[in-house]
Amino acid sequence: MFFAPGAAPESDESSAHWMDRVSKDLNIPWHKIGIKEFEVWDRRGFPKATRGEYDSENISEERKQRMRDLLVGASLRK
């Protein structure tokens, strides 16, 4: 539901980036995003991700650093 038809990648290696996008769009903390939030995001009609948008070579260094910062202590959040 996150990707435009036919645009989903083979692996989910960048799923944290997907969660971050939904988090920002819905204004919900990143660590509280689950399938229900993805469903709400889809129903609200946010633009779907396109093929290659979340490929590692297309993600900026700033965004990669943001994700590393978000993941620090993530296992301790509830």
Backbone as CSV, one residue per row, in Angstrom:
resi,resn,N_x,N_y,N_z,CA_x,CA_y,CA_z,C_x,C_y,C_z
1,MET,0.810,-1.195,0.000,0.000,0.000,0.000,0.853,1.260,0.000
2,PHE,2.121,1.150,0.342,3.011,2.302,0.422,3.539,2.700,-0.953
3,PHE,3.703,1.722,-1.834,4.293,1.969,-3.143,3.239,2.029,-4.240
4,ALA,3.548,2.787,-5.273,2.701,2.810,-6.465,2.697,1.405,-7.062
5,PRO,1.656,1.036,-7.795,1.597,-0.312,-8.384,2.862,-0.652,-9.182
6,GLY,3.447,-1.797,-8.859,4.647,-2.269,-9.540,5.945,-1.636,-9.083
7,ALA,5.906,-0.779,-8.079,7.106,-0.061,-7.642,7.747,-0.638,-6.388
8,ALA,7.127,-1.617,-5.761,7.657,-2.165,-4.507,8.993,-2.865,-4.756
9,PRO,9.961,-2.659,-3.859,11.268,-3.311,-4.016,11.198,-4.788,-3.647
10,GLU,12.244,-5.515,-4.015,12.337,-6.942,-3.711,12.515,-7.184,-2.214
11,SER,13.266,-6.309,-1.558,13.539,-6.501,-0.124,12.955,-5.337,0.672
12,ASP,12.939,-5.508,1.982,12.423,-4.449,2.848,13.548,-3.773,3.622
13,GLU,14.743,-3.733,3.031,15.903,-3.186,3.735,15.748,-1.716,4.097
14,SER,14.896,-0.987,3.413,14.720,0.431,3.724,13.384,0.704,4.423
15,SER,12.840,-0.308,5.085,11.530,-0.131,5.715,11.544,0.955,6.792
16,ALA,12.663,1.197,7.433,12.731,2.271,8.424,12.479,3.615,7.753
17,HIS,12.925,3.772,6.513,12.678,5.008,5.775,11.184,5.159,5.480
18,TRP,10.526,4.055,5.181,9.081,4.094,4.918,8.354,4.540,6.176
19,MET,8.749,3.956,7.316,8.116,4.315,8.587,8.338,5.793,8.899
20,ASP,9.524,6.290,8.593,9.833,7.689,8.842,8.932,8.591,8.003
21,ARG,8.710,8.226,6.762,7.845,9.031,5.890,6.407,9.052,6.411
22,VAL,5.884,7.901,6.787,4.519,7.824,7.326,4.443,8.607,8.633
23,SER,5.476,8.496,9.448,5.537,9.221,10.712,5.428,10.728,10.487
24,LYS,6.173,11.234,9.534,6.143,12.669,9.248,4.796,13.082,8.663
25,ASP,4.261,12.280,7.746,2.985,12.629,7.118,1.841,12.648,8.121
26,LEU,1.837,11.702,9.063,0.737,11.607,10.030,1.026,12.320,11.342
27,ASN,2.257,12.833,11.489,2.661,13.512,12.714,2.520,12.594,13.937
28,ILE,3.068,11.390,13.789,3.073,10.375,14.847,4.533,10.004,15.102
29,PRO,4.939,9.776,16.358,6.321,9.375,16.605,6.707,8.143,15.784
30,TRP,7.907,8.179,15.273,8.439,7.132,14.397,8.309,5.735,14.987
31,HIS,8.606,5.615,16.264,8.611,4.287,16.890,7.208,3.743,17.165
32,LYS,6.168,4.537,16.875,4.794,4.073,17.097,4.078,3.722,15.787
33,ILE,4.799,3.688,14.696,4.206,3.378,13.392,4.095,1.869,13.227
34,GLY,2.902,1.425,12.880,2.632,0.013,12.613,1.744,-0.104,11.393
35,ILE,1.229,-1.270,11.135,0.417,-1.507,9.948,-0.845,-0.643,9.945
36,LYS,-1.443,-0.417,11.108,-2.652,0.407,11.163,-2.369,1.831,10.687
37,GLU,-1.208,2.354,11.055,-0.840,3.698,10.626,-0.597,3.742,9.114
38,PHE,-0.021,2.679,8.567,0.152,2.600,7.112,-1.213,2.590,6.430
39,GLU,-2.181,1.884,7.006,-3.531,1.838,6.433,-4.187,3.217,6.471
40,VAL,-4.030,3.928,7.585,-4.569,5.286,7.702,-3.888,6.181,6.672
41,TRP,-2.578,6.070,6.563,-1.804,6.848,5.604,-2.329,6.611,4.183
42,ASP,-2.594,5.364,3.850,-3.100,5.004,2.525,-4.498,5.595,2.297
43,ARG,-5.378,5.465,3.274,-6.742,5.989,3.146,-6.761,7.510,2.990
44,ARG,-5.815,8.173,3.614,-5.776,9.635,3.551,-5.216,10.145,2.227
45,GLY,-4.729,9.239,1.390,-4.341,9.605,0.035,-2.996,10.275,-0.143
46,PHE,-2.062,10.029,0.761,-0.729,10.586,0.578,-0.088,9.984,-0.673
47,PRO,0.811,10.726,-1.347,1.445,10.202,-2.559,2.252,8.937,-2.268
48,LYS,2.082,7.951,-3.115,2.781,6.676,-2.945,4.227,6.804,-3.408
49,ALA,5.085,5.972,-2.847,6.496,5.958,-3.227,6.645,5.368,-4.626
50,THR,7.611,5.861,-5.349,7.857,5.399,-6.708,9.028,4.426,-6.747
51,ARG,9.154,3.725,-7.859,10.247,2.762,-8.035,11.586,3.479,-7.881
52,GLY,12.445,2.924,-7.062,13.787,3.452,-6.869,13.906,4.580,-5.869
53,GLU,12.787,5.113,-5.398,12.839,6.247,-4.475,13.593,5.911,-3.189
54,TYR,13.474,4.675,-2.748,14.129,4.281,-1.498,15.287,3.309,-1.716
55,ASP,15.823,3.267,-2.929,17.039,2.486,-3.168,18.191,3.174,-2.455
56,SER,19.110,2.392,-1.930,20.186,2.960,-1.108,21.004,4.023,-1.839
57,GLU,21.184,3.885,-3.149,21.976,4.884,-3.872,21.206,6.186,-4.084
58,ASN,19.893,6.188,-3.867,19.080,7.389,-4.047,18.787,8.117,-2.740
59,ILE,19.234,7.572,-1.625,18.979,8.191,-0.326,20.161,9.075,0.042
60,SER,19.878,10.326,0.360,20.941,11.289,0.664,21.661,10.913,1.959
61,GLU,22.865,11.419,2.079,23.655,11.165,3.291,22.977,11.786,4.512
62,GLU,22.335,12.934,4.338,21.611,13.570,5.445,20.492,12.665,5.946
63,ARG,19.750,12.082,5.022,18.648,11.192,5.394,19.173,9.936,6.082
64,LYS,20.286,9.393,5.582,20.897,8.215,6.209,21.316,8.534,7.640
65,GLN,21.899,9.726,7.838,22.311,10.129,9.186,21.091,10.300,10.082
66,ARG,20.012,10.872,9.557,18.775,11.017,10.338,18.269,9.659,10.790
67,MET,18.308,8.677,9.904,17.842,7.335,10.252,18.743,6.699,11.308
68,ARG,20.042,6.895,11.186,20.949,6.362,12.214,20.629,6.990,13.570
69,ASP,20.364,8.298,13.573,20.023,8.986,14.819,18.709,8.467,15.400
70,LEU,17.727,8.204,14.540,16.438,7.678,15.009,16.578,6.277,15.602
71,LEU,17.481,5.492,15.046,17.626,4.117,15.508,18.367,3.996,16.832
72,VAL,19.096,5.034,17.231,19.804,4.995,18.508,18.773,4.914,19.628
73,GLY,18.820,3.882,20.403,17.913,3.694,21.519,16.528,3.198,21.135
74,ALA,16.326,2.870,19.872,15.002,2.451,19.398,14.490,1.224,20.142
75,SER,15.371,0.317,20.511,14.923,-0.898,21.190,14.419,-0.616,22.599
76,LEU,14.713,0.570,23.127,14.286,0.921,24.481,12.938,1.649,24.503
77,ARG,12.462,2.054,23.325,11.190,2.791,23.258,10.006,1.837,23.309
78,LYS,8.907,2.333,23.842,7.687,1.515,23.901,6.625,2.114,23.043
